[in-house]
């Protein structure tokens, strides 16, 4: 990544930290001084899944937040069950997990993480010949240099997601063009927690399908529930812990950016529609052709 995108790098690091702090950890809380003001915001309870969400969960032993779009209603009917699979980190998949994904029809695995993240926690599908693997760093950077962390973060995750729409358009184009080019099988996409980068790619796809706004927001918001218990023992997390001990003020700010509060996706969708006219307008803006957008709509079952 070149020096002309410092804000993007700061957002990348902020999201890595917020994803880690959100899950965690008595250790993360301990990184901040015990003299924190008593008026600090209370922890937000995770949005709980509804009965209808169960049909979308793909239970695996070694991955968290693994879900399809099955049954979500688009403008022309429900989205096919195995059009897309969204998930978190895939470095802990068992052989049985890989077999289940293959049996479910997953053909393409798009890894949205940086090169650093992939090296710390390799995607085990990358070396399995049954899957076509492609890594496209949605952040527009390959390194997350925690020693160069900037202090000017957005105030909310929603604001960070909005920044992406303007600053990372080449990466969005590459992701959606690769999805559009996949004719057969299911397309899986993931990041580390499966809630931020994965969450906004999901939001764009669901908006393109014409899924009601409330359902898009809910689909995002339940990620925090499905991430409960996700391990946080990677080498990158060790670096983050050391950084937080040195800069407890960062821990306090990032703690307020964790989770998947519905208002984050609300803010993202507001901007998507106000600035681009919705997902289709955004995809045209970043360089997708009408044919490519149509291919995505076909995959989503909405090409009528």
Phi, psi and omega in degrees: 000138182273169186289354183279000182234053181295327181294320179299318179296318180296322177295319179301313181291320179301317181290324176298317180292316183295322179296322181287313182296323184303324185280333211273263254211121166305329180295320180295318179297325182289343180291334180273152181298148179285355180267019180302146182301143179293343182276005181303147183297138178291159179298139181271132178288141179293144173292132184269144177297154173263169180303324182292338181291336185301326182293344182264352184277129175250101188284120176236155180285325190243022178214154183240155176059042181266112186216153173256184174257016187307128174084349176293132188272119173267187183292336181241023179124182183289150175286134179305146188303318185243041173288313182221151171232127177251141183201174174265196181314138182246024183281346184251014181300139174273170176299323178295323176299313181298319178297319182294319179296318178296316180295330179282352176100010178294126182244328184235134178241111177258116181264115186271006188275168175284167175300321178301314181297318181295322179292322180290323184221080185301139176286116187287346177286342185298331183255009179262118185295349179283348184235140172270118185252133174219129177257128178228107182290108182294340182283347182076016177217153178255348181235142175245085186280100185292339179284344180253022182302136177267159183263350184265079178269156169301157182281340181218162174296323179302318178295325177295317179299321179296319178302320180303320183304325180269325190265342186241033185297323177299325180288320175301315180302313182297318180298309185286330175294321179293321176297317182294331182282344182278112185271326188242156174072179180271148176258119175260140175219147185202161169234223180268304178268346180070027183231330184261286176300313177297323182295320182279331172297318176298317180300319179293316179298316182292324176293320177299324180284348182083022176293137180305144184306316182300325180287325177296315180297317180296318180301323175289312191293332182281356179303318182301322177297313184287348178267356179300127179092358178296129180299149180229053187245020182286164179298326179295325178292328175297318177297319180297319180299318179296321179295318181294326177295325179283330185228073183298338178295330176292321179300318181296316182291317182292329179300330178281354181251006182280178176074196181223062179299135183306326183296339176296313179289327175302314180296318179299313181293325175304311181292319179304321182274319183291323184265333187236354182078017180107184186298317181298318178296320178296316181296323174295319181300320183277351172119008176285145177278166176301322180294321180292318177297319178299320179299321177294320180294323176298313179301323180280358180075027187233030185266015182291000000 
